[in-house]
Amino acid sequence: MVRAIRGATTVLHNEREEILEATKEMLEVIFKRNHLVKEDLISMFFTLTPDLDAVFPAVAARQMGITNVPLMCMQEVPVPGALPMCVRVMIETN
């Protein structure tokens, strides 16, 4: 059975290490709460709000050892009033 899991986090600054750390923490929480293992992953889609461009959040997943899964990073639509400084992920898994 295929399912999708979403998550989001925010950062205070558009800085590479801060974005990577927040992304790793978000992924660790998602993996723990959903009992995920790397072998069950199909793909991961990351989005960043337009105010974040210091690094691709997929780098954090690669640093965590997620190396055999397609990863995609995209910029969100700049909707007025939307939550700023936000990294989101959608994980597809078996």
N, CA and C of each residue as an Amber inpcrd file, in Angstrom:
protein
   282
   0.8470000  -1.1680000   0.0000000   0.0000000   0.0000000   0.0000000
   0.9000000   1.2410000   0.0000000   0.5790000   2.1850000  -0.8600000
   1.3170000   3.4430000  -0.9280000   0.5810000   4.4820000  -0.1000000
   1.3510000   5.2410000   0.6910000   0.7530000   6.3480000   1.4300000
   1.6920000   7.5350000   1.3810000   1.1190000   8.7050000   1.6320000
   1.9040000   9.9430000   1.6380000   1.8130000  10.5630000   3.0200000
   2.9280000  11.0800000   3.4730000   3.0170000  11.7050000   4.7920000
   3.5810000  13.1070000   4.5920000   2.9300000  14.0870000   5.1970000
   3.3760000  15.4670000   5.0830000   3.9370000  15.9680000   6.3990000
   4.8390000  16.9300000   6.2750000   5.3880000  17.5840000   7.4510000
   5.8520000  18.9730000   7.0940000   6.0550000  19.7950000   8.1090000
   6.5310000  21.1600000   7.8920000   7.2950000  21.6350000   9.1140000
   8.1970000  22.5660000   8.8740000   8.9460000  23.2100000   9.9350000
   9.2900000  24.6220000   9.4890000   9.6730000  25.4380000  10.4270000
  10.0910000  26.7950000  10.0890000  11.4820000  27.0540000  10.6480000
  12.1280000  28.0640000  10.0870000  13.4290000  28.5120000  10.5580000
  13.3600000  30.0170000  10.8140000  14.3220000  30.5180000  11.5490000
  14.3590000  31.9500000  11.8430000  15.1650000  32.7390000  10.8160000
  16.1210000  32.0470000  10.1640000  17.0150000  32.7320000   9.2320000
  17.2090000  31.9060000   7.9640000  17.4760000  32.5910000   6.8750000
  17.7680000  31.9370000   5.6070000  19.2460000  31.5620000   5.5780000
  19.6070000  30.5650000   6.4080000  20.9870000  30.1280000   6.5180000
  21.0740000  28.6280000   6.2880000  22.0640000  28.2390000   5.5240000
  22.2420000  26.8380000   5.1280000  22.1300000  25.8720000   6.2990000
  22.9550000  26.0510000   7.3160000  22.9890000  25.0990000   8.4260000
  21.6820000  25.0790000   9.2030000  21.0440000  26.2170000   9.3490000
  19.7660000  26.2570000  10.0640000  18.6860000  25.4970000   9.2960000
  18.6560000  25.6620000   7.9920000  17.6750000  24.9500000   7.1560000
  17.9440000  23.4530000   7.1950000  19.2070000  23.0620000   7.0800000
  19.5450000  21.6350000   7.1110000  19.2010000  21.0030000   8.4560000
  19.5170000  21.6840000   9.5450000  19.2250000  21.1500000  10.8770000
  17.7190000  21.0090000  11.0950000  16.9590000  22.0110000  10.7060000
  15.5010000  21.9510000  10.8670000  14.9010000  20.8420000  10.0050000
  15.4290000  20.6740000   8.8130000  14.9290000  19.6210000   7.9200000
  15.2390000  18.2440000   8.4960000  16.4500000  18.0490000   8.9900000
  16.8110000  16.7610000   9.6040000  15.9150000  16.4580000  10.8000000
  15.7010000  17.4550000  11.6500000  14.8440000  17.2510000  12.8160000
  13.4270000  16.8780000  12.3940000  12.8880000  17.5780000  11.3880000
  11.5420000  17.2750000  10.8950000  11.4780000  15.8390000  10.3730000
  12.4600000  15.4360000   9.5810000  12.4580000  14.0810000   9.0300000
  12.5870000  13.0320000  10.1260000  13.4270000  13.2670000  11.1140000
  13.5710000  12.3180000  12.2220000  12.2530000  12.1360000  12.9630000
  11.5290000  13.2070000  13.2060000  10.2320000  13.1190000  13.8860000
   9.2320000  12.3480000  13.0300000   9.1790000  12.6630000  11.7430000
   8.2500000  11.9680000  10.8430000   8.5630000  10.4800000  10.8020000
   9.8520000  10.1400000  10.6650000  10.2400000   8.7280000  10.6020000
   9.8600000   8.0010000  11.8890000  10.1200000   8.6160000  13.0320000
   9.8210000   7.9790000  14.3080000   8.3210000   7.7910000  14.5120000
   7.5470000   8.8450000  14.3070000   6.1000000   8.7860000  14.5500000
   5.3670000   7.8550000  13.5930000   5.9240000   7.6470000  12.4120000
   5.2600000   6.8250000  11.4050000   5.9400000   5.4810000  11.1930000
   6.9360000   5.1770000  12.0320000   7.6510000   3.9020000  11.9640000
   8.1960000   3.6350000  10.5550000   8.7860000   4.6640000   9.9500000
   9.3210000   4.5410000   8.6000000  10.7490000   4.0130000   8.6370000
  11.0880000   3.2680000   7.6060000  12.4700000   2.8530000   7.3770000
  12.8270000   3.2470000   5.9450000  14.0940000   3.5120000   5.7200000
  14.5500000   3.9960000   4.4160000  14.1270000   3.0800000   3.2730000
  14.1140000   1.7790000   3.5440000  13.8050000   0.8050000   2.4930000
  12.3660000   0.9210000   1.9790000  11.4760000   1.5360000   2.7430000
  10.0760000   1.6730000   2.3310000   9.7910000   2.9650000   1.5700000
  10.7850000   3.8390000   1.4560000  10.5630000   5.1290000   0.7990000
  10.4430000   4.9830000  -0.7090000   9.5400000   5.7600000  -1.2850000
   9.3810000   5.8220000  -2.7420000  10.0090000   7.1090000  -3.2650000
   9.6110000   8.2380000  -2.6910000  10.1620000   9.5310000  -3.0970000
   9.8480000  10.5600000  -2.0210000  10.5400000  11.7000000  -2.1250000
  10.3070000  12.7970000  -1.1880000  10.2950000  14.1070000  -1.9690000
   9.2890000  14.9350000  -1.7010000   9.1560000  16.2420000  -2.3230000
   9.2830000  17.3070000  -1.2450000  10.2220000  18.2170000  -1.4190000
  10.4130000  19.3180000  -0.4850000   9.9820000  20.6210000  -1.1340000
   9.3740000  21.5060000  -0.3440000   9.1130000  22.8610000  -0.8150000
   9.6940000  23.8490000   0.1850000  10.0240000  25.0020000  -0.3360000
  10.5370000  26.1080000   0.4740000   9.7210000  27.3440000   0.1390000
   9.4350000  28.1480000   1.1330000   8.8070000  29.4270000   0.8490000
   9.8340000  30.3040000   0.1230000   9.3580000  31.2930000  -0.6430000
  10.2700000  32.0920000  -1.4720000  11.3630000  32.8380000  -0.7040000
  11.2200000  32.9810000   0.6030000  12.2360000  33.6750000   1.3930000
  13.3830000  32.7630000   1.8200000  13.3540000  31.4960000   1.4070000
  14.4290000  30.5500000   1.7240000  15.0920000  30.0620000   0.4390000
  16.3760000  30.3210000   0.3230000  17.1110000  29.8830000  -0.8660000
  18.5800000  29.5780000  -0.5840000  18.9320000  29.3680000   0.6660000
  20.3310000  29.1450000   1.0370000  20.8190000  27.7280000   0.7400000
  19.8950000  26.7720000   0.6340000  20.2820000  25.3760000   0.4030000
  19.0420000  24.5840000  -0.0070000  19.2640000  23.4920000  -0.7220000
  18.1860000  22.5600000  -1.0140000  17.9570000  21.6920000   0.2250000
  16.7300000  21.5820000   0.7260000  16.5010000  20.7320000   1.9020000
  16.7850000  19.2550000   1.6290000  16.7810000  18.8380000   0.3840000
  17.1110000  17.4500000   0.0630000  18.5320000  17.0890000   0.5020000
  19.3960000  18.0740000   0.6150000  20.7620000  17.8300000   1.0940000
  20.7120000  17.1930000   2.4830000  19.7950000  17.6360000   3.3290000
  19.6620000  17.0680000   4.6740000  19.3090000  15.5840000   4.6070000
  18.3980000  15.2290000   3.7080000  18.0180000  13.8200000   3.5660000
  19.2080000  12.9860000   3.1030000  19.9720000  13.5050000   2.1680000
  21.1640000  12.7880000   1.6930000  22.1700000  12.6260000   2.8300000
  22.3390000  13.6600000   3.6380000  23.2600000  13.5760000   4.7710000
  22.8070000  12.5420000   5.7900000  21.5070000  12.2590000   5.8250000
  20.9600000  11.2500000   6.7380000  21.0750000   9.8400000   6.1670000
  21.6300000   9.7090000   4.9680000  21.8000000   8.3960000   4.3650000
  20.6770000   7.9830000   3.4360000  19.7870000   8.8790000   3.1250000
  18.6980000   8.5770000   2.1830000  19.2580000   8.8390000   0.7880000
  19.8590000   7.7970000   0.2020000  20.6140000   7.9690000  -1.0400000
  20.0120000   7.2720000  -2.2550000  19.1100000   6.3260000  -2.0450000
  18.5440000   5.5690000  -3.1630000  17.0950000   5.9220000  -3.4410000
  16.7190000   7.1670000  -3.1140000  15.3420000   7.6150000  -3.2510000
  15.3500000   8.9160000  -4.0530000  14.4530000   9.0640000  -5.0400000
  14.3810000  10.3390000  -5.7490000  13.8810000  11.4430000  -4.8200000
  14.5830000  12.5710000  -4.8470000  14.2260000  13.7270000  -4.0420000
  14.0240000  14.9210000  -4.9720000  13.0470000  15.7610000  -4.6710000
  12.7720000  16.9420000  -5.4900000  12.5500000  18.1310000  -4.5780000
  13.1260000  19.2790000  -4.9450000  12.9350000  20.5200000  -4.1950000
  12.2520000  21.5420000  -5.0930000  11.2730000  22.2250000  -4.5300000
  10.5160000  23.2180000  -5.2900000  10.2530000  24.4430000  -4.4380000
   9.9950000  25.5660000  -5.0920000   9.6120000  26.7780000  -4.3840000
   8.0930000  26.8720000  -4.3750000   7.5480000  27.2610000  -3.2210000
   6.1010000  27.4080000  -3.0940000   5.6050000  28.6650000  -3.7890000
   4.3340000  28.6830000  -4.0860000   3.6870000  29.8640000  -4.6420000
   3.7130000  30.9640000  -3.5830000   4.1150000  32.1730000  -3.9370000
   4.2060000  33.2570000  -2.9460000   2.8410000  33.8690000  -2.6160000
   2.0500000  33.1660000  -1.8440000   0.7120000  33.6190000  -1.4760000
   0.8200000  34.6820000  -0.3750000   0.2170000  35.8570000  -0.5850000
   0.2590000  36.8930000   0.4500000  -0.3140000  36.3790000   1.7770000
   0.4070000  36.6400000   2.8620000  -0.0610000  36.2450000   4.1790000
   0.2670000  34.8170000   4.5720000   0.9110000  34.0540000   3.6780000
   1.2420000  32.6600000   3.9930000   2.3620000  32.6100000   5.0340000
   2.4590000  31.4880000   5.7300000   3.5010000  31.2710000   6.7270000
   4.8820000  31.4470000   6.0870000   5.7090000  32.3320000   6.6170000
   7.0450000  32.5470000   6.0440000   8.0780000  31.5590000   6.5800000
   9.2320000  31.5270000   5.9250000  10.4110000  30.7730000   6.3760000
  10.0770000  29.3030000   6.6670000   9.3620000  28.6850000   5.7470000
   8.8250000  27.3450000   5.9780000   9.3970000  26.3280000   4.9930000
   9.7820000  25.1750000   5.5310000  10.2070000  24.0190000   4.7470000
   9.1360000  22.9580000   4.9240000   8.6450000  22.4260000   3.8070000
   7.6310000  21.3770000   3.8750000   8.1420000  20.1350000   3.1250000
   7.5940000  18.9970000   3.4920000   7.9520000  17.7620000   2.8170000
   6.7130000  16.8990000   2.6310000   6.6890000  16.1650000   1.5200000
   5.7110000  15.0950000   1.3370000   6.5140000  13.8520000   1.0010000
   6.3300000  12.8310000   1.8240000   7.0560000  11.5820000   1.6860000
   6.0930000  10.5200000   1.1750000   6.4580000   9.8880000   0.0710000
   5.6720000   8.7600000  -0.4310000   6.3720000   7.4830000   0.0080000
   5.5910000   6.5530000   0.5640000   6.1810000   5.3430000   1.1180000
   5.2890000   4.1340000   0.8790000   5.8980000   2.9770000   0.8880000
   5.1420000   1.7170000   0.8230000   4.7720000   1.2880000   2.2180000
